[in-house]
């Protein structure tokens, strides 16, 4: 599933190119997870102002209204002046004066939803419970620690939940916990402020590094130009079960938490 780094890489790939473009046509394929919530023809003639990101959602601001885009489990976006004819997995296409934005999603768990603004009930439903943005200046340590202290679940599960901090998907949670030296099974409520500070810094560092590497391509993800990400090639623990830890040479272990695989070093992450 594309996580925050992959969505941010996607945004960076087309945000400047599409800004100022006039929408000339909107075409829909098979139904996605949520309906567009507007007639495609009503978007024609509007101008794209900017592309932002909130968690794993892309927010395409127009001169009137905005589109909330989610890549789901296997979605990817393309933006170009010359694209091949739409295929069977291309389910949304927005033709603009600067190029065509197309969503390809084989599993159709993604979505493109129109809302008038972020205060509408649908926008609040999708965005209202998201936690802090880890790459923004608003990612406050005190708020982060306070959020952890309120949760008794394991720290790995709390990171994945997205209500304390958004976008720390499975691979990035394992990597950040390793960098911070925290065992994934530790209750979030037991993390002291100094350890929360290490984790706070680790989350930011791992996600920034992932964006620089173009995200992670484990199965389907590719960026706006169809290229794969490479962060997974330098992972310290994720996907390395039985291999020696890059720090202490202890074999990396794998456990299941909430139906997801967790990877950690039992020596470097004792507590």
C-alpha positions in Angstrom: 0.0 0.0 0.0 1.4 3.5 -0.8 2.2 5.2 2.4 3.1 8.9 3.2 6.5 8.9 1.4 5.0 7.3 -1.7 2.2 9.8 -1.7 4.5 12.7 -1.2 6.8 11.5 -4.0 3.7 11.4 -6.2 2.7 14.9 -5.2 6.2 16.3 -5.9 6.2 14.7 -9.3 3.3 16.7 -10.7 2.2 19.5 -8.3 4.2 22.3 -10.0 3.4 21.0 -13.5 -0.3 21.0 -13.1 -0.6 24.3 -11.1 -2.6 26.8 -13.2 -3.9 24.2 -15.6 -7.5 24.5 -16.9 -9.6 21.3 -16.7 -10.8 20.3 -20.1 -12.4 16.9 -19.5 -12.9 14.3 -16.8 -13.5 10.7 -17.6 -14.4 7.8 -15.2 -13.8 4.1 -15.5 -15.0 1.4 -13.2 -16.3 2.5 -9.8 -13.7 3.1 -7.1 -13.9 2.8 -3.4 -15.9 6.0 -3.1 -17.9 7.8 -5.8 -16.7 11.1 -7.2 -19.7 12.9 -5.6 -20.0 15.3 -8.5 -20.9 15.0 -12.2 -17.6 15.0 -14.2 -18.8 17.7 -16.5 -19.2 20.2 -13.6 -15.4 20.2 -13.1 -14.7 21.2 -16.7 -13.5 24.8 -17.0 -12.1 25.0 -13.4 -8.5 25.8 -12.8 -6.1 23.8 -10.6 -4.5 26.0 -8.1 -2.2 23.7 -6.1 -1.7 20.1 -4.9 -1.3 19.5 -1.2 -1.0 16.3 0.9 -2.8 15.4 4.2 -1.7 12.0 5.4 -2.1 9.7 2.5 -4.6 11.9 0.7 -3.7 14.3 -2.1 -5.7 17.5 -2.1 -6.1 19.0 -5.5 -7.2 22.6 -4.9 -9.2 24.2 -7.7 -10.5 27.8 -8.1 -13.8 26.3 -6.8 -13.8 23.1 -4.7 -11.1 20.5 -4.4 -10.5 16.8 -5.1 -9.4 14.3 -2.5 -7.4 11.5 -4.0 -6.3 8.3 -2.3 -4.2 5.6 -4.0 -5.7 2.8 -2.0 -3.8 -0.5 -1.9 -2.3 -0.5 -5.4 -3.0 2.8 -7.1 -0.6 5.1 -8.9 -0.9 8.4 -10.8 0.5 9.4 -14.1 0.7 13.0 -15.4 1.9 13.7 -18.9 1.1 15.5 -22.1 1.2 12.2 -24.0 -0.2 9.1 -22.4 -1.2 5.8 -24.1 -4.9 5.0 -24.5 -6.6 4.2 -21.1 -6.3 0.5 -20.0 -8.7 -1.7 -18.1 -7.3 -0.5 -14.7 -7.4 3.2 -15.5 -10.4 4.5 -13.6 -10.1 8.2 -13.4 -8.7 10.7 -16.0 -8.5 14.4 -15.8 -7.4 16.1 -19.0 -6.0 19.6 -18.5 -4.3 22.3 -20.5 -1.0 21.2 -19.2 -1.4 17.4 -19.4 -3.5 14.4 -18.4 -3.7 13.2 -14.8 -4.6 9.5 -14.7 -5.3 7.1 -11.8 -4.4 3.4 -12.4 -5.7 1.1 -9.7 -6.0 -2.7 -10.3 -7.7 -3.4 -7.0 -9.9 -0.3 -7.1 -9.5 0.6 -3.4 -8.4 4.1 -4.3 -10.7 7.0 -4.6 -11.2 10.5 -6.2 -13.8 12.5 -4.3 -15.0 16.0 -4.9 -15.8 18.3 -2.0 -16.6 22.0 -1.8 -14.0 22.6 1.0 -12.4 20.9 4.0 -15.3 21.8 6.2 -17.9 19.7 4.4 -19.1 16.6 6.3 -17.4 14.2 3.7 -14.1 16.0 4.0 -14.2 15.9 7.8 -15.1 12.2 7.7 -12.0 11.4 5.6 -9.5 13.9 7.1 -10.9 14.9 10.5 -9.3 12.2 12.6 -5.8 12.2 11.1 -2.9 12.8 13.4 0.0 15.2 13.1 2.0 15.6 9.9 5.5 14.1 10.7 7.2 16.2 8.0 5.7 19.5 9.1 6.9 22.0 11.7 3.7 21.2 13.5 5.0 17.8 14.5 5.3 18.7 18.1 7.2 16.5 20.5 5.0 17.3 23.6 1.8 16.5 21.7 3.4 13.4 20.3 4.4 12.1 23.7 1.1 13.1 25.2 -0.7 11.1 22.5 1.5 8.0 23.2 0.8 8.2 26.9 -2.9 8.0 26.3 -2.6 4.7 24.4 -2.0 1.2 26.0 -1.6 -0.6 22.7 1.8 -1.5 21.5 3.8 1.3 20.1 4.0 -0.3 16.6 0.2 -0.5 16.5 -0.2 3.1 17.7 2.1 4.3 15.0 0.1 2.5 12.3 -3.2 3.8 13.6 -2.5 7.3 12.3 -4.4 9.2 14.9 -1.3 10.4 16.8 0.9 10.8 13.7 0.0 10.1 10.1 1.8 8.2 7.4 4.0 5.8 9.4 3.2 2.7 7.5 4.4 -0.8 8.3 7.9 -0.6 6.7 8.5 2.8 8.2 7.3 2.0 11.7 9.7 -1.0 11.9 12.5 1.1 10.7 11.8 4.1 13.0 11.5 1.9 16.0 14.8 0.2 15.2 16.5 3.6 14.8 15.0 4.7 18.2 16.0 1.5 19.9 12.4 0.7 21.0 10.9 -2.8 21.0 7.7 -2.9 18.8 5.7 -4.7 21.5 6.2 -2.1 24.2 3.0 -0.3 25.3 3.0 3.2 24.0 1.9 4.5 27.4 5.2 3.3 28.9 7.4 5.3 26.6 9.3 8.1 28.6 9.7 11.6 27.2 13.4 11.0 26.3 12.6 7.8 24.4 9.6 9.6 22.7 12.1 12.3 21.6 14.3 9.6 20.0 11.2 8.1 18.3 10.0 11.5 17.2 13.3 12.3 15.5 13.5 8.8 14.0 10.1 9.0 12.4 11.0 12.2 10.7 14.4 11.0 9.6 13.1 7.7 8.2 10.2 9.4 6.3 12.5 12.1 4.9 15.0 9.5 3.8 12.2 7.5 2.1 11.0 10.5 0.2 14.6 11.2 -1.0 14.8 7.6 -2.2 11.5 7.8 -4.1 9.5 5.8 -1.6 9.4 2.0 -1.4 8.3 -0.3 -4.2 7.3 -3.6 -2.6 4.7 -4.6 -5.2 2.8 -2.0 -7.2 4.0 1.5 -6.4 5.6 3.7 -9.1 5.9 7.4 -9.2 4.2 9.9 -11.5 6.7 9.0 -14.3 6.3 5.2 -13.8 9.6 4.7 -11.8 10.1 2.5 -8.8 11.2 3.7 -5.3 14.4 2.4 -3.7 14.1 2.9 0.1 13.4 -0.8 0.7 16.8 -1.7 -0.6 18.5 0.0 2.4 16.1 -1.1 5.1 17.8 -2.1 8.3 15.3 -4.6 9.6 12.2 -4.7 7.4 12.1 -7.8 5.3 15.4 -9.1 6.7 14.2 -12.0 8.9 17.1 -14.2 10.0 19.7 -11.8 8.5 22.3 -10.2 10.8 21.5 -6.8 12.3 23.5 -4.2 10.5 24.6 -2.8 13.9 25.2 -5.8 16.2 24.9 -8.9 13.8 22.1 -10.5 15.9 19.6 -12.2 13.6 16.6 -10.0 12.8 13.3 -11.4 14.1 9.8 -11.3 12.6 6.6 -11.4 14.6 2.9 -10.7 13.7 1.1 -7.7 15.2 -2.4 -7.0 14.2 -2.2 -9.1 11.0 1.0 -7.3 9.9 4.6 -8.4 10.0 7.0 -6.6 12.3 10.7 -6.8 12.1 13.2 -5.9 14.9 16.5 -6.7 16.4 16.1 -8.4 19.8 19.4 -7.0 21.0 19.2 -3.4 19.8 15.6 -3.2 20.7 15.5 -4.9 24.1 12.9 -2.6 25.8 
